[in-house]
Amino acid sequence: MRRRLADALLVLRYHLLHGLDLGRRGLRSLRQRGLAATLAAARRRFLGRPAAAPEDAAPVAEAPLCFPHAAGRLRASIVIPVHGKLDFTLACLRSLIAAGLGDEAEVIVVDDASPDASGEVLPRIPGLRYHRNRENLGFVGSCNAGATLARGDYLVFLNNDTTVRPGWLTALLATFEQHPDTGLAGALLVYPDGRLQESGGIVFSDGSGWNYGRFEDPRHPAYTFVREADYCSGAAIALPRALFERLGGFDERYAPAYYEDTDLAMKVREAGLKVRVQPAAVVVHHEGVTAGTDTASGVKAYQVRNQQRFLERWREVLQRRHPSPTQAPHYAAQHRARARVLVIDATTPMPDRDSGSVRLFELLRLLVEEGCAVSFFPENGLDDGPYTQALRGLGVEAWTQPWLGSVPDWLAKHGARFQLIIVSRHYVLSPLLPLLRRHAPQARIVFDTVDLHHLRELREAEERRDPALRRHAERTREAELALMRSVDRTWVVSPVEQALLAKELPQARVDVVSNIHRVRGRGPGMRARSGLLFVGGYRHPPNVDAALWLACEILPRLRAVRPDIHLSLVGSEAPPEVLALGERDGIRVHGHVPDLVPLLDAHRFSVAPLRYGAGVKGKVNQALAHGLPVVATSCAVEGMGLSHGVDVLVADDAESFAATLLAAYEDEPLWERLVAGGLANTEREFSPERARQTLRAIFSELR
């Protein structure tokens, strides 16, 4: 009774603090961004994005069967073993055509001595490669026979009792590009009634298997992200043809069928590669159409026999590395994980919109690369469409509504499985921390400041000479320091902030986990470029101030001498005063640009005239990583290890900023020196390896 009361008080406290924080943030948004922008944010938060409706599994409409002529180098060979059931085979082939194959894939049907009309109908289909076995070889023999005929770089084995969904093949093969250590990729299998059949499989220490997620909702976050699996059902898998040949194909000891796909997955891992399920590749599987479901008779009886053969072959590996059959499926599905990590932020990262999102996305990527089972949920609970899907494609279990439900309830249910919990921003962590300590007492908790909010707010208050903003900054400071006293570690983004906290809170464990950027290298030379580029999301008040100062105070001084110099302003959610700048000569307001590379390659200098702020500025990192020199204020390059004239140019008032740009605009040796210095700084200070070192130090402390 006492425990239930304590839990109820924690939940009440969470909702109270969360509600008060939303109110404070709403009032601050009204002051800084106005009524329209605040209402838009509120509508998005509370109305959200409706969950996507499940696709039906209706039969593919009959249409003339004709496959495109596959010429030249082929990316994939789809091998379909067939033994009777012509109607299912035709439905499978029609679904392939409806889904779209292009001219880089071929379809090979291996007819395993079908007793029906398959031998008469299938050879007549234009573009289809048809092969008939002289005698019945079973599933294993037919797949191996089809593989010897294949010309594609990848082999895709597909049961004839399947119908594929649009985009399945592209998603399946993309797994090998997005995760280069993948040796075998499997599709998400669903039943015709829409229920999940399998999101990868688990192999237990006794050789038995389990279709992970069987009969669940295929849209559930637990089953819709790319992850390692022990095996993937041979009903729809892909692997490089060269690897399949090197491994000796499907092992004939499992003929005619069953456990050959599980054995192949074990051989792939033995070769040092990984097996992954790709939930974006959706395939409907009419399970049991060919072999039935009775393990006491027929072909299905080989499932029992082959489990023993499989166990005999892999017994040592299974007992050493695989979970007990008594272990809960969710834990068993993550048994390979180096650590189980939960990450929480205010919203889903949108890397094409703001610097903080780039950093968080790269942190999540690093955690996945380090072998962690990573879960994430945004505090607002919203499914942000392609951004949420990008996390799942990365290998992150991204929870959104309606599956997230109440955050306290979710933590009560799932908190015990995490060893490390990383929460970004003080206003997200403050209401959550008591719940995390209650429901995840075993976990190390990291407070990721993103930047020291109180420092940025204090500088804004000083710039604006606003007593109300100063009082707010002091409250933020108290909140941030209180959290740092209560967590296991704190992350800041620069040595400057680390040094500041060392004075204010010497007992806190503070690490620098800065922005993370992968060096792109040199782009076009100076003479192929022109103009200035400013990038910044305008929900962030310092960017609004910088854009206005740049356009009103700096650019006129430049154009008085060089009227050919133009300015591009890039960033989402620009307020009316920034949009109005586009009416001035020499200024173009681009708004949100999903792919910045063309603009980074086209402009001669990036400019970062920030007059206040905190943390490390992603706009500076991004430009330097792409070989674009930067002219910035001291505030914009604080804590980045940059030196004026070596890897950046620095000026702090409008007159000197304009003069610096004018002097550098035609100085090609200086421009080239800045390019080289910026690339070196990115590699030295902001590479993934810098953050990886901090993560590994934390992993060593986990239980």
DAJOZI-V895312 format. One record per residue. N is the residue number from 0. RES is the residue in three letters. SS is DSSP state (H for helix, E for strand, - for the rest). PHI is phi as a letter, one per 40 degrees, with the letter a starting at -180 (* if undefined). Layout:
BEGIN
[[N;RES;SS;PHI] [N;RES;SS;PHI]]
END
This chain:
BEGIN
[[0;MET;-;*] [1;ARG;H;c] [2;ARG;H;c] [3;ARG;H;c] [4;LEU;H;c] [5;ALA;H;c] [6;ASP;H;c] [7;ALA;H;c] [8;LEU;H;c] [9;LEU;H;c] [10;VAL;H;c] [11;LEU;H;c] [12;ARG;H;c] [13;TYR;H;d] [14;HIS;H;c] [15;LEU;H;c] [16;LEU;H;c] [17;HIS;H;c] [18;GLY;H;c] [19;LEU;H;c] [20;ASP;H;c] [21;LEU;H;c] [22;GLY;H;c] [23;ARG;H;c] [24;ARG;H;c] [25;GLY;H;c] [26;LEU;H;c] [27;ARG;H;c] [28;SER;H;c] [29;LEU;H;d] [30;ARG;H;c] [31;GLN;H;c] [32;ARG;H;b] [33;GLY;-;g] [34;LEU;H;c] [35;ALA;H;c] [36;ALA;H;c] [37;THR;H;c] [38;LEU;H;c] [39;ALA;H;c] [40;ALA;H;c] [41;ALA;H;c] [42;ARG;H;c] [43;ARG;H;c] [44;ARG;H;c] [45;PHE;H;c] [46;LEU;H;c] [47;GLY;-;g] [48;ARG;-;b] [49;PRO;-;c] [50;ALA;-;c] [51;ALA;-;c] [52;ALA;-;c] [53;PRO;-;c] [54;GLU;-;c] [55;ASP;-;c] [56;ALA;-;b] [57;ALA;-;c] [58;PRO;-;d] [59;VAL;-;c] [60;ALA;-;c] [61;GLU;-;c] [62;ALA;-;a] [63;PRO;-;d] [64;LEU;-;c] [65;CYS;E;a] [66;PHE;-;c] [67;PRO;-;c] [68;HIS;-;c] [69;ALA;-;c] [70;ALA;-;b] [71;GLY;-;g] [72;ARG;-;c] [73;LEU;-;b] [74;ARG;-;c] [75;ALA;E;a] [76;SER;E;b] [77;ILE;E;c] [78;VAL;E;b] [79;ILE;E;b] [80;PRO;E;c] [81;VAL;E;b] [82;HIS;-;b] [83;GLY;-;g] [84;LYS;-;f] [85;LEU;H;d] [86;ASP;H;c] [87;PHE;H;c] [88;THR;H;c] [89;LEU;H;c] [90;ALA;H;c] [91;CYS;H;c] [92;LEU;H;c] [93;ARG;H;c] [94;SER;H;c] [95;LEU;H;c] [96;ILE;H;c] [97;ALA;H;c] [98;ALA;H;c] [99;GLY;-;g] [100;LEU;-;b] [101;GLY;-;g] [102;ASP;-;b] [103;GLU;-;b] [104;ALA;E;b] [105;GLU;E;b] [106;VAL;E;b] [107;ILE;E;b] [108;VAL;E;b] [109;VAL;E;b] [110;ASP;E;c] [111;ASP;-;c] [112;ALA;-;f] [113;SER;-;c] [114;PRO;-;c] [115;ASP;-;b] [116;ALA;-;c] [117;SER;H;d] [118;GLY;H;c] [119;GLU;H;c] [120;VAL;H;c] [121;LEU;H;c] [122;PRO;H;c] [123;ARG;H;c] [124;ILE;-;c] [125;PRO;E;c] [126;GLY;-;g] [127;LEU;-;c] [128;ARG;E;c] [129;TYR;E;b] [130;HIS;E;b] [131;ARG;E;b] [132;ASN;-;c] [133;ARG;-;c] [134;GLU;-;a] [135;ASN;-;c] [136;LEU;-;b] [137;GLY;H;g] [138;PHE;H;c] [139;VAL;H;c] [140;GLY;H;c] [141;SER;H;c] [142;CYS;H;c] [143;ASN;H;c] [144;ALA;H;c] [145;GLY;H;c] [146;ALA;H;c] [147;THR;H;c] [148;LEU;H;c] [149;ALA;-;c] [150;ARG;-;b] [151;GLY;-;c] [152;ASP;-;c] [153;TYR;E;b] [154;LEU;E;c] [155;VAL;E;b] [156;PHE;E;c] [157;LEU;E;b] [158;ASN;-;c] [159;ASN;-;c] [160;ASP;-;c] [161;THR;E;b] [162;THR;E;b] [163;VAL;E;c] [164;ARG;-;c] [165;PRO;-;d] [166;GLY;-;g] [167;TRP;H;c] [168;LEU;H;c] [169;THR;H;d] [170;ALA;H;c] [171;LEU;H;c] [172;LEU;H;c] [173;ALA;H;c] [174;THR;H;d] [175;PHE;H;c] [176;GLU;H;c] [177;GLN;H;c] [178;HIS;-;b] [179;PRO;-;c] [180;ASP;-;c] [181;THR;E;c] [182;GLY;E;b] [183;LEU;E;a] [184;ALA;E;b] [185;GLY;E;b] [186;ALA;E;c] [187;LEU;E;c] [188;LEU;E;b] [189;VAL;E;b] [190;TYR;-;c] [191;PRO;-;d] [192;ASP;-;c] [193;GLY;-;g] [194;ARG;E;c] [195;LEU;E;c] [196;GLN;E;c] [197;GLU;E;a] [198;SER;-;b] [199;GLY;-;g] [200;GLY;E;b] [201;ILE;E;b] [202;VAL;E;b] [203;PHE;-;c] [204;SER;-;c] [205;ASP;-;c] [206;GLY;-;g] [207;SER;-;c] [208;GLY;E;b] [209;TRP;E;a] [210;ASN;E;c] [211;TYR;-;c] [212;GLY;-;g] [213;ARG;-;d] [214;PHE;-;g] [215;GLU;-;c] [216;ASP;E;c] [217;PRO;-;c] [218;ARG;-;c] [219;HIS;-;c] [220;PRO;H;d] [221;ALA;H;c] [222;TYR;H;b] [223;THR;-;b] [224;PHE;-;b] [225;VAL;-;c] [226;ARG;E;a] [227;GLU;E;c] [228;ALA;-;b] [229;ASP;-;c] [230;TYR;E;a] [231;CYS;-;b] [232;SER;-;d] [233;GLY;-;c] [234;ALA;-;c] [235;ALA;E;a] [236;ILE;E;b] [237;ALA;E;b] [238;LEU;E;a] [239;PRO;E;d] [240;ARG;H;c] [241;ALA;H;c] [242;LEU;H;c] [243;PHE;H;d] [244;GLU;H;c] [245;ARG;H;c] [246;LEU;-;c] [247;GLY;-;g] [248;GLY;-;g] [249;PHE;-;c] [250;ASP;-;c] [251;GLU;H;c] [252;ARG;H;c] [253;TYR;H;c] [254;ALA;-;c] [255;PRO;-;c] [256;ALA;-;a] [257;TYR;-;g] [258;TYR;-;g] [259;GLU;H;c] [260;ASP;H;c] [261;THR;H;c] [262;ASP;H;c] [263;LEU;H;c] [264;ALA;H;c] [265;MET;H;c] [266;LYS;H;c] [267;VAL;H;c] [268;ARG;H;c] [269;GLU;H;c] [270;ALA;-;c] [271;GLY;-;g] [272;LEU;-;b] [273;LYS;E;b] [274;VAL;E;b] [275;ARG;E;b] [276;VAL;E;c] [277;GLN;E;b] [278;PRO;E;c] [279;ALA;E;c] [280;ALA;E;c] [281;VAL;E;b] [282;VAL;E;b] [283;VAL;E;c] [284;HIS;E;b] [285;HIS;-;c] [286;GLU;-;d] [287;GLY;-;g] [288;VAL;-;c] [289;THR;-;c] [290;ALA;-;c] [291;GLY;-;g] [292;THR;-;b] [293;ASP;-;c] [294;THR;-;c] [295;ALA;-;c] [296;SER;-;a] [297;GLY;-;g] [298;VAL;H;c] [299;LYS;H;c] [300;ALA;H;c] [301;TYR;H;c] [302;GLN;H;c] [303;VAL;H;c] [304;ARG;H;c] [305;ASN;H;c] [306;GLN;H;c] [307;GLN;H;c] [308;ARG;H;c] [309;PHE;H;c] [310;LEU;H;c] [311;GLU;H;c] [312;ARG;H;c] [313;TRP;H;b] [314;ARG;H;d] [315;GLU;H;c] [316;VAL;H;c] [317;LEU;H;c] [318;GLN;H;c] [319;ARG;H;c] [320;ARG;H;b] [321;HIS;-;b] [322;PRO;-;c] [323;SER;-;c] [324;PRO;-;c] [325;THR;-;c] [326;GLN;-;c] [327;ALA;-;c] [328;PRO;H;d] [329;HIS;H;c] [330;TYR;H;c] [331;ALA;H;c] [332;ALA;H;c] [333;GLN;-;b] [334;HIS;-;c] [335;ARG;-;c] [336;ALA;-;c] [337;ARG;-;c] [338;ALA;-;a] [339;ARG;E;b] [340;VAL;E;b] [341;LEU;E;b] [342;VAL;E;b] [343;ILE;E;b] [344;ASP;E;b] [345;ALA;-;c] [346;THR;-;b] [347;THR;-;c] [348;PRO;-;c] [349;MET;-;b] [350;PRO;-;c] [351;ASP;-;c] [352;ARG;-;b] [353;ASP;-;a] [354;SER;H;c] [355;GLY;H;d] [356;SER;H;c] [357;VAL;H;d] [358;ARG;H;c] [359;LEU;H;c] [360;PHE;H;c] [361;GLU;H;c] [362;LEU;H;c] [363;LEU;H;c] [364;ARG;H;c] [365;LEU;H;c] [366;LEU;H;c] [367;VAL;H;c] [368;GLU;H;c] [369;GLU;-;c] [370;GLY;-;g] [371;CYS;-;c] [372;ALA;E;c] [373;VAL;E;b] [374;SER;E;b] [375;PHE;E;a] [376;PHE;E;a] [377;PRO;E;c] [378;GLU;-;d] [379;ASN;-;c] [380;GLY;-;g] [381;LEU;-;c] [382;ASP;-;c] [383;ASP;-;c] [384;GLY;-;f] [385;PRO;H;c] [386;TYR;H;c] [387;THR;H;c] [388;GLN;H;c] [389;ALA;H;c] [390;LEU;H;c] [391;ARG;H;c] [392;GLY;H;c] [393;LEU;H;c] [394;GLY;-;h] [395;VAL;E;b] [396;GLU;E;c] [397;ALA;E;c] [398;TRP;E;c] [399;THR;-;b] [400;GLN;-;c] [401;PRO;-;c] [402;TRP;-;c] [403;LEU;-;c] [404;GLY;-;g] [405;SER;-;c] [406;VAL;H;d] [407;PRO;H;d] [408;ASP;H;c] [409;TRP;H;c] [410;LEU;H;c] [411;ALA;H;c] [412;LYS;H;c] [413;HIS;H;b] [414;GLY;H;d] [415;ALA;H;c] [416;ARG;H;c] [417;PHE;-;c] [418;GLN;-;c] [419;LEU;E;b] [420;ILE;E;b] [421;ILE;E;b] [422;VAL;E;b] [423;SER;E;c] [424;ARG;-;g] [425;HIS;H;c] [426;TYR;H;c] [427;VAL;H;c] [428;LEU;H;c] [429;SER;H;d] [430;PRO;H;c] [431;LEU;H;c] [432;LEU;H;d] [433;PRO;H;c] [434;LEU;H;c] [435;LEU;H;c] [436;ARG;H;c] [437;ARG;H;c] [438;HIS;H;c] [439;ALA;-;b] [440;PRO;-;c] [441;GLN;-;c] [442;ALA;-;c] [443;ARG;E;c] [444;ILE;E;b] [445;VAL;E;b] [446;PHE;E;c] [447;ASP;E;c] [448;THR;-;c] [449;VAL;-;g] [450;ASP;-;a] [451;LEU;-;c] [452;HIS;H;c] [453;HIS;H;c] [454;LEU;H;c] [455;ARG;H;c] [456;GLU;H;c] [457;LEU;H;c] [458;ARG;H;c] [459;GLU;H;c] [460;ALA;H;c] [461;GLU;H;c] [462;GLU;H;c] [463;ARG;H;c] [464;ARG;-;f] [465;ASP;-;b] [466;PRO;H;c] [467;ALA;H;c] [468;LEU;H;c] [469;ARG;H;c] [470;ARG;H;c] [471;HIS;H;c] [472;ALA;H;c] [473;GLU;H;c] [474;ARG;H;c] [475;THR;H;c] [476;ARG;H;d] [477;GLU;H;c] [478;ALA;H;c] [479;GLU;H;c] [480;LEU;H;c] [481;ALA;H;c] [482;LEU;H;c] [483;MET;H;c] [484;ARG;H;c] [485;SER;H;b] [486;VAL;-;c] [487;ASP;-;c] [488;ARG;E;a] [489;THR;E;b] [490;TRP;E;b] [491;VAL;E;b] [492;VAL;-;b] [493;SER;-;a] [494;PRO;H;c] [495;VAL;H;c] [496;GLU;H;c] [497;GLN;H;c] [498;ALA;H;c] [499;LEU;H;c] [500;LEU;H;c] [501;ALA;H;c] [502;LYS;H;c] [503;GLU;H;c] [504;LEU;-;a] [505;PRO;-;c] [506;GLN;-;c] [507;ALA;-;c] [508;ARG;-;c] [509;VAL;E;b] [510;ASP;E;b] [511;VAL;E;c] [512;VAL;-;b] [513;SER;-;c] [514;ASN;-;c] [515;ILE;-;b] [516;HIS;-;b] [517;ARG;-;c] [518;VAL;-;c] [519;ARG;-;c] [520;GLY;-;h] [521;ARG;-;c] [522;GLY;-;b] [523;PRO;-;c] [524;GLY;-;c] [525;MET;H;d] [526;ARG;H;c] [527;ALA;H;c] [528;ARG;-;b] [529;SER;-;a] [530;GLY;-;g] [531;LEU;E;b] [532;LEU;E;b] [533;PHE;E;b] [534;VAL;E;b] [535;GLY;-;a] [536;GLY;-;c] [537;TYR;-;c] [538;ARG;-;c] [539;HIS;-;c] [540;PRO;H;d] [541;PRO;H;d] [542;ASN;H;c] [543;VAL;H;c] [544;ASP;H;d] [545;ALA;H;c] [546;ALA;H;c] [547;LEU;H;c] [548;TRP;H;c] [549;LEU;H;c] [550;ALA;H;c] [551;CYS;H;c] [552;GLU;H;b] [553;ILE;H;c] [554;LEU;H;c] [555;PRO;H;d] [556;ARG;H;c] [557;LEU;H;c] [558;ARG;H;c] [559;ALA;H;c] [560;VAL;H;b] [561;ARG;-;b] [562;PRO;-;c] [563;ASP;-;c] [564;ILE;-;c] [565;HIS;-;b] [566;LEU;E;b] [567;SER;E;b] [568;LEU;E;b] [569;VAL;E;b] [570;GLY;-;i] [571;SER;-;c] [572;GLU;-;f] [573;ALA;-;c] [574;PRO;-;c] [575;PRO;H;d] [576;GLU;H;c] [577;VAL;H;c] [578;LEU;H;d] [579;ALA;H;c] [580;LEU;H;c] [581;GLY;H;c] [582;GLU;H;c] [583;ARG;-;c] [584;ASP;-;c] [585;GLY;-;g] [586;ILE;E;b] [587;ARG;E;b] [588;VAL;E;c] [589;HIS;E;c] [590;GLY;E;g] [591;HIS;-;c] [592;VAL;-;b] [593;PRO;-;c] [594;ASP;-;b] [595;LEU;-;c] [596;VAL;H;d] [597;PRO;H;d] [598;LEU;H;c] [599;LEU;H;c] [600;ASP;H;c] [601;ALA;H;c] [602;HIS;-;c] [603;ARG;-;c] [604;PHE;E;b] [605;SER;E;c] [606;VAL;E;b] [607;ALA;E;b] [608;PRO;-;c] [609;LEU;-;c] [610;ARG;-;c] [611;TYR;-;a] [612;GLY;-;i] [613;ALA;-;a] [614;GLY;-;g] [615;VAL;-;b] [616;LYS;-;c] [617;GLY;H;c] [618;LYS;H;c] [619;VAL;H;c] [620;ASN;H;d] [621;GLN;H;c] [622;ALA;H;c] [623;LEU;H;c] [624;ALA;H;c] [625;HIS;-;b] [626;GLY;-;g] [627;LEU;-;b] [628;PRO;-;c] [629;VAL;E;b] [630;VAL;E;b] [631;ALA;E;a] [632;THR;-;c] [633;SER;-;d] [634;CYS;-;c] [635;ALA;-;c] [636;VAL;-;b] [637;GLU;-;d] [638;GLY;-;g] [639;MET;-;b] [640;GLY;-;g] [641;LEU;-;c] [642;SER;-;b] [643;HIS;E;d] [644;GLY;-;g] [645;VAL;-;b] [646;ASP;-;b] [647;VAL;E;a] [648;LEU;E;b] [649;VAL;E;b] [650;ALA;-;a] [651;ASP;-;b] [652;ASP;-;b] [653;ALA;H;d] [654;GLU;H;c] [655;SER;H;c] [656;PHE;H;c] [657;ALA;H;c] [658;ALA;H;c] [659;THR;H;c] [660;LEU;H;c] [661;LEU;H;c] [662;ALA;H;c] [663;ALA;H;c] [664;TYR;-;c] [665;GLU;-;b] [666;ASP;-;c] [667;GLU;H;c] [668;PRO;H;d] [669;LEU;H;c] [670;TRP;H;d] [671;GLU;H;c] [672;ARG;H;c] [673;LEU;H;c] [674;VAL;H;d] [675;ALA;H;c] [676;GLY;H;c] [677;GLY;H;c] [678;LEU;H;c] [679;ALA;H;c] [680;ASN;H;c] [681;THR;H;c] [682;GLU;H;c] [683;ARG;H;c] [684;GLU;H;b] [685;PHE;-;b] [686;SER;-;c] [687;PRO;H;d] [688;GLU;H;c] [689;ARG;H;c] [690;ALA;H;c] [691;ARG;H;d] [692;GLN;H;c] [693;THR;H;c] [694;LEU;H;c] [695;ARG;H;c] [696;ALA;H;c] [697;ILE;H;c] [698;PHE;H;d] [699;SER;-;c] [700;GLU;-;c] [701;LEU;-;c] [702;ARG;-;c]]
END
